[in-house]
Amino acid sequence: MSWHLGRMAGFDIESTGPDPLTARIVTACIVQVGAKQPTTAANWLTDVDGEEIPAGAAAVHGISTEKARAEGVDLRLAVEEILGELTQVILSGIPIVAMNARYDFSVLDREAQRYGFQPLADAVVIDPYVIDKQVDTYRSGKRTLTALCEHYDVRLDAAHSADADAVAACRVAWRQATRYPQLAAMTLDELHTAQVGRAAEQASSLQEHFRKKDPAAVVEGAWPLIPRQRETAS
């Protein structure tokens, strides 16, 4: 049976900002779908460890500092629970689907580091963003989740709420495998390895482009996680 007909776990984080090395988790969701089994979802809204949610971030995901402080759970506890849930997914052999996985996994990893938790074990990850750039490299236009949902004819119920985005990412991955038989023919390990290589190539190509204007430009190529030693080396 092809991987896209099995169980998938969509994972999405909404945060305080675009830099995965400093962003704090505001909301997170892990949604298990597929394999003709009921959909299950785990959601978190955190207190952001008392930090402010910038207006720009709140405008994207709709969670204000006030709401987070009033209704959110302790961020440390949320991080511990998210790591635990994802570990169960990994141990079950279920792939984790994350749109632009490098961001979400790096945010979670740095939160784990802040609180002294063990890093997440190596997971098999499916990233619709990386895959889309692989199978349709020269298509013009945006490659946001909303854009990919439109391109692959996927319903997106409420963009930038973590649970809706997590489900939509799984639907996009399913459509990609249906549209491109070479993806469906891969094993999960082969697909993961192909994305590691493809993400590095994409970053290298983008870096080359940026360096025409800024010779010092650097585009991160590691996937699905920015290694911790990158920060100490920089």
N, C-alpha and C positions, 0 to 999 in steps of 0.2 A: 504493500500500500504506500502511495506517495505521501510525503510529509504533510502536504497541504490538506489531506483528507483526515489527518489525525488531530489531536488536541493541540491548541496553541494557547499561550498566555500573553495577552497584551499588557504592556507595562508603560505607564506614562507618568511624568512628573510635571507639575506646574510650580514655578519657583519665583524667587525674588528678582531674578535678572538673567541676562544672556550668557554670563561667564560661568561655565560649569565648575570652575575651581573655587569660586567664591559664593555662588548662588545657594540660597537656603531653600529647603523643601517647604512649600505652602500646602499643596495637595499632592496625593499620589494615588494610583489605582493599579491593581492587578486583576485582570479579567480573564478567566479561563473559558474558552469557547471551542466549539467544534466536536468532531467525532460522535455526533448524534447524542451528545450528553447535555444535560442542562448547563446553562451559562451560570458561572459563579463569579462574584465580584467582591473584592476587599478594597475599601476606600479609606483614605486618611485625610483629615484636615488638621494641620498642626498649629501650634502657637508661635511658630517661627523662632523659638528660643528668645522671645521678647524683642526681636528685631523689627524694624519698620519694613513694610512692603512698599516699595516705590510706586508712585502713582502710575508710571508707565506699565509696570507689571500688573498692577491691580486692574488696569484698563483692559489688559489681555484676558486674564482669567476670572476677573470679577470678585476676587477675594480682597477685602480691605484689611488693613492692620487691625482695625477695631473688631471685625468679624473673627479674624484669626485668634485674637487674644481672648475674645468672649467664648468662642465655641471650639477652638482647636485643642487637641491633645498635646501633651508634652512632646516636643520634637524628638528628644532623645529616645523616648519610648516608641514613637512612630518609626524612627530609623531602625530600631531593633526589630520591630514587628515586620517591617518591609523586607529586611534582610532575611528574617525567618521564613516568610511566605515564599520569597524567591528561591531560597535554598530548597524548600519542599518541591517547588516546581522543577528545579534542576535535578534533584534526586529522582523525580518521577520520570525523567527523560523527556520532559515537555519543552519545546523550544520557546524562547521568550521573544515576542515580537515588539520592537520599539522603533518608532519613527525617529530617525537621526539618533540612533542608539548611543553614539559617542557622548552626546549631551547628558541623557538621563542616567546612564551608568556612571559617568564621571561625577555628576552631582551626588548620586548616592554614595559613591566610593569616598568622596571627600567628607561627606557627613559621617560615614563610618569611621574615618580617620580622626575626625574631631572628637568623637565620643569614645575612641579607643576600642571599637568593635573590630572583629576579624573581617578582612575583605570578603566580598562575595566570592564563592567558588566559581571556577570557569564555567560559563554557561554557553549553550548553543543559542545564538542570537540570529534573528531574522530582521533585517532593517529595510523596509520598503523604499526608503530614500536612496540607499546605496544600490539596491537592486535596480531601481528605476533608472538610475544614471548608467548602470551597466548594460541594461537591455535596450535602452533608448537614449543613447549618449547625446545625440545632437538635436533632440527635440527642444525647441525654444520655449520660453515661458517659465513660470515659477514651478518649484517642486516642493511646495509646502504640503502639509497633509490635506488641506482643503483642495489644493490644485490636483493632487494625486487622486483624491476621491472623485473629483470631476472627470479626470482622464480615464480612470478605471471603472467609472459608472458605479460608484459606491455611495451609499447614503451616509451622510455625516449629520448626526442628530443635533449636536450642540458643540461647535468647534471650541476648543480651549477649555472644555471641562475634562478633567483627566480620564473619567470613565468612558465618555463618548469617544475621545481620541484613541484610547486603548483598543476599543472594539473596532473602530474604523481602520486602525493600522492592521489589525488581523484580517479584516475584509479585503484591504488592498493587497496584502501578501497572498491571500487566496486567489484573488483575481489575477495577480501577476503569474502565479504558477499555472493557472488555467489558460492564460493567453500565451505564455511562453513555455512550451513543453520541455525545453532543455532545463528549465528550473525544476519542474516537477520530477524530472528523471534523476535529479541529484539526491544523494543521501543528505541528511541534515548536516553531517560533518563536512561533506564536500561543499555544501552551500555556505556554511560558516567560513570555511577556509577561502572560498572564492571571494567572499565579501571582504575578508581581511586584505587580500591582495588588491581587490578593486578599490577599496577605500584609500589605500596607500597611493595607488596610481592617480586617483581623482585628486587627492591632496597635492601630489607632486605637480600635476598639470596646472592646478589652480595657482600654486605657489609660483610657478614659472610665469604665468600670466601677470600676477601681481608684481613680480620683480621687475617688470618692464618699467613700472612707475616708481617702485620702492625696492631697491636692491636688497634691503634687509628683511623684506616680508617673509614670514614663516607661516605655513599652513599645516596644522596638526594632521599627521597621517595615521596615527595609531587608531585602531578600531577593535572592539567596541568600547574601549576604555582608554583614557589618557593616563599613561603610567605615572605613578606618584613621583618617581625620580626625575621626571621632566622639570618639575618646579625647582628642585634643589640644584639642577644642572644649569638652569637659566639665570 
